Amino acid sequence: MAHTRTTDVLIVGAGPVGLSAAAELRRRGVECRLVDRLPARLPYAKAVGIQPRTLELWDRMGLARAVLERAVPLRGQLLYVDGREQGRFELSLPPEVPYRFAALPQYETERLLEEYVAGLGTVIERGTELLSFAQDADGVTARLRTASGADEELRARFLIGCDGAHSTVRKGLGLGYEGGAFPEEYMLGDVETDWDLPEGYGVRSLHRAEDGSTDDVLVCIPLPGTRRYRMSMTVPPELSAQGAGKERGDGVAHGLEGGAAPELSHIQAVVDRLAPAPTRVSTLRWSSVFRISHRIVDRYGEGRVFVAGDAAHIHPPTGAQGMNTGIQDACNLAWKLALVLRGEAGPALLASYDAERRPVGEEVVGRTVRHANRGIESDPEAPATLMLREAQLLVTYRDGPLAGSPYGPDDAPQPGDRAPDCGGLTLPLAAYPLRLLDVLRGRTGHVLLLYAADPEDLARAAEAGAVVVKAVGGQESSEDGRLSTVAVLAREASSDAPEAPDAPASSYAPASPEAPDASAGRFGYRDAAGEFARLYRPDGPTGFLVRPDGQLGARFPLAGTAAALTGYLAALSVPDA
């Protein structure tokens, strides 16, 4: 066995979730190794839907533009029953949401993430399999088998299992993985058509039996290309792989199965029965038989070992929730690990990963099972709320251990909620308006947003915020991890305050509170369009602390800035200096 090597974090599994974990850790300066047992990316368009919330997270990383240049929009779904159109389901969102629903083959998503991570100095170690691991109070010892067939012992401070539904990490931890499986088998095919249906719309076509039940189904999701779709449908008897999902010995039947792959003729036969218009399918890129389970772990980790993505939760692909939920798992865990590894937060912070993410996983599993059984059109929620939920913009940690006390209107964004994006922010030196995402892009730490009509209120709050910079982000010379303070002036002053000037009103908090730099880029944004005020609904001069994953950590009156930040830091279990 090779001698022991060390790293901060070992990530097992280099799909979209593992790659996202590596990206978020590496851009915070955390050393990690990323291993995957497969010799290369699989060329399959498996998870294809990309939610607006995922694009917001990728925007903060600086990756969103590359994705947008390659993805296609998902505008809605056409529903047909027994050959007749029954409705058109529009994927519409409020105008202030910066991104729309998109589709991109999973292999392309993985390629873009892989290139991003490689640019940060980490490459995937292909053909490398985790054989076993053991943890102690100081770290994790993992035994790997490399592509050359040699065994290697690796010492890591933490281990993240992003290794799918049959996760070695989950089994090694002995986590419960309760749930069930759908009895039906399905087949997937990546094909092109010659029909003339509206671009950007998925197709769901059903056939009803005499008793009203659905006995045949065709679902088509648009992909980049000319009339290209990923089609799914029930599998014909000659391709059935019943029981194949249990061959791994873990009792989990989920995902692509082995055995005979569907041919173009199998897909054409279903299309002939169910397509809303006569069409010929062609250009079969890949196909497979697959099965669906719905399961979730009883906890998202133990000690220094965690699971994310399919290793933690699996469910029907309805609504394209799985990959996106896993990416949010990775982002939630990564910033917390980075703070703990830098000694800026106590280990107790890591318990908040399970406390925040497992309720989200439970909700997603339950919702996708309901939608798979009855259709998304049967959901009782108001359409506007349902769309926000499908876009994963309503994920909240209000009941989690890091959420501070609410402040302001009950229906305003509160601690634990997503920090809404907004437009119309201006700077004296920019001849164009900015979005809040432009302000947050590239920052890896917490961001303190201060809102007031009077710049003096902003300056006093910024000074109060500066005293906790060391606890939040350390004293490194780089900006990584620092508490960035950004002022937002009201569009119009209140009647008893002078007009807020266009000049800058606040600053980055200095890297070292003992030696503040008065020239460190003093600036402030102006809420020129009033959109920040409309979406955040500040109650007078108000502060908002945005977490590294884009959720609100705290909301408070500016007069209480120091107390609010001290309380939030206590929730992070920051050790004494």
Disulfide bonds with the S-S distance in Angstrom:
none
